[in-house]
Amino acid sequence: MNTFTTAVIASLIAGASTGLGAVPLFFFRSFPDRVRDGFLGFSAGIMLAATAFSLIIPGLNAAAETSGDIAGAFVMAGGILLGGLVLWLIDALTPHEHVVKGMQSSKLIEARRIRRVWLFVLAVTLHNFPEGLAVGAGYAAGDTGRGAALSLGIGIQNIPEGFAIAVSLLSLQGMTRTRAGLIALGSGLVEPVGAVIGAGVVTASLLLLPWGLAFAAGAMLFVISHEIIPETHANGNEKIATAGLFIGFVLMMIFDVTLG
């Protein structure tokens, strides 16, 4: 398989791992908030390490080869800021709810609560796009090992996101566990779309490689800072969420070193 096909398949597998997050629903009746927050902190740690070790560092190296060290640093800075800006615009223009806030709606009327839960599903689906973009750009960079580490890390961190989606959907009247699991699975399948764009842009020209990696990094940094970390701290579970972040960060660092 060529690099483009490998990137798409890897992102498809990583995205489908959201469905694995729904598996515990078939064995347990309820889950405390601290469990969800710990898993989401773990997810944030993996994304943060993937951004640093699998996107920014390779991007700086690629930019230095084409533009020199100083100019390359500015190229990466511009790409990171551009990625963050685009995600900020998407966040501002697309109606959605944050993870925890979207589920804290017991005092609202039923119709409002249903709307917020579905908007939460939309929010997670939207922020899976830059993850696919990162996988596509990572593989297109030419380092299969690093691309594999990136897709593996993102696949692992998609599991708690799928879990959060499935748990929130189960709060809706008439929602079955099977249907909630299938929707959680579907939320991750936007990632191959991002992978196609990321790989396509990067393979079009080597000069675009640093920009593609930097853009993906900026998009993921926005998701980590704006979406995940604030939500993990909203229920007073900062310590377990922070512990999860450290574990996820270290695990992804090991993946990058051993596979990349």
C-alpha positions in Angstrom: 0.0 0.0 0.0 1.1 3.5 -0.7 1.4 6.1 2.1 -1.9 7.8 1.3 -3.8 4.5 1.5 -2.0 3.5 4.7 -2.9 6.9 6.3 -6.6 6.5 5.5 -6.8 2.9 6.8 -4.9 3.8 10.0 -7.2 6.8 10.6 -10.2 4.6 10.0 -9.1 2.1 12.6 -8.2 4.9 15.0 -11.6 6.5 14.5 -13.5 3.2 14.9 -11.9 2.7 18.3 -14.6 5.2 19.7 -16.9 2.2 19.5 -14.7 0.3 22.0 -15.6 3.0 24.5 -19.2 1.8 24.6 -18.2 -1.8 25.5 -18.3 -1.2 29.3 -21.9 -0.1 29.1 -22.9 -3.7 28.5 -21.2 -4.8 31.8 -21.9 -1.9 34.3 -25.0 0.0 35.1 -23.5 3.4 36.1 -20.1 5.2 36.1 -19.0 8.0 38.5 -17.8 11.3 37.1 -14.3 10.8 38.4 -13.9 7.8 36.1 -15.0 9.7 33.0 -12.8 12.7 34.0 -9.8 10.5 34.6 -10.2 8.8 31.2 -10.7 12.2 29.4 -7.5 13.5 31.1 -5.7 10.4 29.8 -7.0 11.3 26.3 -5.7 14.9 26.6 -2.3 13.6 27.7 -2.0 11.4 24.6 -3.1 14.2 22.3 -0.7 16.6 23.9 2.3 14.2 23.5 1.2 13.4 19.9 1.2 17.1 19.1 4.7 17.6 20.5 6.5 14.5 19.5 4.7 13.4 16.3 3.8 16.7 14.7 5.8 19.7 16.0 9.2 18.2 16.3 9.1 16.4 12.8 7.6 19.6 11.4 10.4 21.7 12.7 12.9 19.3 11.2 11.2 19.4 7.8 10.9 23.2 7.9 14.6 23.5 8.7 15.5 21.4 5.7 13.5 23.6 3.3 13.7 27.0 4.9 16.5 27.0 7.5 16.2 26.9 11.2 15.0 30.4 11.9 12.6 30.7 9.0 11.4 27.2 9.6 10.5 28.0 13.2 8.4 30.9 11.9 6.7 28.6 9.3 5.8 26.2 12.1 4.6 29.0 14.3 2.4 30.3 11.5 1.0 26.9 10.8 0.2 26.2 14.5 -1.6 29.6 14.9 -3.5 29.0 11.6 -4.6 25.6 12.8 -5.8 27.0 16.1 -7.6 29.9 14.4 -9.5 27.6 12.0 -10.6 25.4 14.9 -11.6 28.5 16.9 -13.7 29.7 14.0 -15.4 26.3 13.7 -16.1 26.3 17.4 -17.5 29.8 17.2 -19.7 29.2 14.1 -20.9 25.7 15.0 -23.5 25.3 17.7 -22.4 22.6 20.2 -22.0 21.8 23.9 -18.9 20.9 25.9 -18.6 17.4 27.3 -19.5 17.9 31.0 -21.5 21.0 30.6 -23.6 19.3 27.9 -24.6 16.6 30.4 -25.3 18.9 33.3 -28.8 19.7 32.2 -31.1 17.8 34.7 -32.9 21.0 35.6 -33.9 21.8 32.1 -37.0 20.6 30.3 -36.7 17.3 28.5 -36.5 18.8 25.0 -33.7 21.1 26.0 -31.8 18.2 27.6 -32.1 16.1 24.5 -30.8 18.9 22.3 -27.8 19.4 24.6 -26.9 15.7 24.5 -27.0 15.6 20.7 -25.0 18.8 20.5 -22.4 17.2 22.7 -22.2 14.2 20.3 -21.7 16.8 17.5 -18.9 18.5 19.5 -16.9 15.3 19.9 -17.5 14.4 16.2 -16.2 17.8 15.1 -13.0 17.6 17.2 -12.2 14.1 15.8 -11.5 15.8 12.4 -8.1 17.4 13.4 -7.1 14.0 14.8 -7.6 12.5 11.4 -5.8 15.4 9.8 -2.9 14.7 12.1 -2.7 11.0 11.2 -2.8 11.8 7.5 -0.1 14.5 7.8 2.0 12.2 10.0 2.0 9.3 7.5 2.6 11.7 4.6 5.7 13.0 6.3 7.3 9.7 5.2 8.0 8.2 8.7 5.8 5.2 8.9 6.8 4.4 12.4 5.9 7.8 13.7 2.6 7.7 11.7 1.9 4.4 13.4 2.6 5.8 16.8 0.4 8.7 16.1 -2.6 6.6 14.9 -2.1 4.2 17.8 -2.1 7.0 20.4 -5.2 8.6 18.9 -6.9 5.3 18.6 -6.4 4.7 22.4 -7.5 8.2 23.4 -10.7 7.8 21.2 -11.9 5.0 23.5 -12.7 7.3 26.5 -14.3 9.8 24.1 -16.6 7.1 22.8 -17.3 6.1 26.4 -18.4 9.6 27.2 -20.7 9.8 24.2 -22.3 6.4 24.9 -22.9 7.3 28.6 -24.5 10.6 27.8 -26.7 9.1 25.1 -28.0 6.5 27.6 -29.6 9.3 29.6 -32.1 9.8 26.8 -35.4 8.0 27.1 -35.7 5.0 24.8 -32.0 5.0 23.9 -30.6 1.4 23.9 -27.1 0.5 24.8 -26.6 -1.0 21.3 -27.7 2.2 19.6 -25.6 4.4 21.9 -22.6 2.2 21.0 -23.2 2.5 17.3 -23.5 6.3 17.5 -20.2 6.4 19.5 -18.6 4.4 16.8 -19.9 6.7 14.1 -18.6 9.8 15.8 -15.0 8.6 15.1 -15.5 7.9 11.4 -15.0 11.5 10.5 -11.3 10.9 11.1 -10.6 9.3 7.6 -12.0 12.5 6.0 -9.4 14.5 7.9 -6.7 12.0 7.0 -7.5 12.3 3.3 -7.1 16.0 3.4 -4.0 15.9 5.6 -2.2 13.3 3.5 -3.4 14.9 0.2 -2.1 18.4 1.1 1.3 17.1 2.4 1.9 14.7 -0.5 1.1 17.5 -3.0 4.4 19.3 -2.2 7.2 18.8 0.2 7.1 22.5 0.9 3.6 22.0 2.4 4.8 19.3 4.8 5.7 21.6 7.7 2.5 23.6 7.2 0.4 20.4 7.2 2.1 19.1 10.4 1.9 22.5 12.1 -1.8 23.1 11.1 -2.7 19.7 12.6 -0.7 20.5 15.7 -2.5 23.8 16.2 -5.9 22.2 15.7 -5.1 19.6 18.3 -3.8 22.1 20.8 -7.0 24.0 20.5 -9.1 20.9 21.2 -6.9 20.0 24.2 -7.0 23.5 25.8 -10.5 24.6 24.8 -12.5 21.4 24.9 -11.0 18.6 27.0 -9.0 20.0 29.9 -11.7 22.5 31.0 -14.3 19.7 30.9 -12.2 17.3 33.0 -12.0 20.0 35.8 -15.6 20.9 35.8 -16.7 18.4 38.4 -13.9 18.9 40.9 -11.9 15.9 39.7 -8.8 17.9 38.8 -6.3 15.6 40.5 -7.5 12.4 38.8 -7.8 14.2 35.5 -4.2 15.5 35.9 -2.9 12.1 36.8 -4.6 10.7 33.7 -3.0 13.4 31.6 0.5 12.6 32.8 -0.1 8.8 32.2 -1.4 9.5 28.7 1.5 11.9 27.9 4.1 9.4 29.0 2.5 6.5 27.2 2.3 8.4 23.9 6.0 9.5 24.4 7.0 5.9 24.7 4.9 5.0 21.6 6.7 7.7 19.6 10.2 6.6 20.7 9.6 2.8 20.3 7.6 3.0 17.0 9.0 6.2 15.5 
